[in-house]
Amino acid sequence: MRSEQRDFLVELGTEELPPKALPELSRAFVTGLTAGLANAGLKHGEMVPFATPRRLAVWVKRLAARQPEQNLKRRGPAVSAAFDAAGTPTRAALAFAQSCGTRVEMLQRLEEAKGTFVYFIGTKPGAEAVTLLPDIVKSALEGLPIPKRMRWGAGAAEFVRPVHWLVMLYGKDVVPATLLDTSAGHLTHGHRFLAPRPLRVATPGSYSRLLGTRGYVVADFAERREKIRVLAAAQASALGGRALLEAELLDEVTALVEWPVGVAGRFDARFLELPREVLISTLQDHQRYFAVEDAHGVLMPCFITMSNIESREPAKVREGNERVVRSRLVDAAFFWEQDQKQPLASRAAGLDNITFQAQLGSIGDKTRRVRALAAEIAAALRSERESVERAAELCKCDLTTAMVGEFPELQGIMGRYYALLEGERPEVADAIREHYLPRGAGDALPLSTPSPGFLRSARSPAAPAIPSGCVGLPLASCEC
């Protein structure tokens, strides 16, 4: 006798998925499946998602074997149209009865405000889950947030990356389906190099354990993320420091590896003379490595990376990563030295060659507008005008530096460093950095202004009103 409930597993195996999109793809897949099962009336238990660089999967616990019996109530034609004067069923009545799978004699008559109509009132057995699951999974995949889909081979299927295998199990049985030009089966695949042979999934509940013990894959995203966090923290502790474990970087590294193996590396201490942000940007943003700092918050000449393979020669892996970091830092040091050979103010002319917006002119045009507006606001607030105008003049100049050209995320930050090195006032340098804040939701807000007296003037009851678009903004950024 068929069980009333079984676990269901769907796994889509692909080429490497976009790392920054992987968490959202996994969440959306679960959401789509949940909605599809609800619409089909299929009751279920917990939904367990799995996501690695090469797969999206969901384990649905205790999925009902079939839909519940459906109570049907369908209205047919009016009695006057369903029967002639002698009471003989017309073609309309016969066709309606046939569409309901019954006989005319089984139809009922119900009186309504608009007249009397024939009705079919009965029940319909629910459909089996295995017949509904292919379309539910298909709809969930089609609803994933994929800005641009790609094709592969000679088929017409489209997805974010080429699909190589599909697992769909209801209990121990394969759900017959072909999705994205791929037939469902029992076979999954583990780590690309450590477990190259296919693995047979016996039941949905054994999926994660099978990949972890024989496939060299930690399939659960949260479990893999925690493992990476623990590994990085332990490696940094062994070096005498603390790993900088930013949430966004942790997520991205988790989406890049299936079998994380911690590797600690070092670089020449002379590179610590570079600004902290340059080092962190090189390690985190460009290499997806974790920087390491000491107990006082000072960066150490070390980094932690996660290899996606258990190498027989870990020293070679470490040396390879150290070579890459060394090359990147040599470039950064060169940019740092070269940029200082040209004063920040002399770069203003180059801003005229950078388009801001077709109808608004160049970045140079924008800077001149900012300077004019900032001067007026400074006068209205009785703030120190010279610092305000100087900050406005210099706020975009670092866009033409080699460092910002290589590390765009450091715009404003490098401007502040170069301004201080050239002897500009600290409040001017701070305004160059802070006029970009906040860079996004949850980012820090600007705290300083080009004039120490700005907050006092702004809070004074006698001070003129601040334009609403400028409240809380550094003066150099105002474009109201």
Summary of the structure (lengths in Angstrom):
residues: 480
radius of gyration: 32.8
end to end distance: 73.5
largest distance: 107.3
contacts: 1514
relative contact order: 0.08
helix: 43%
strand: 22%
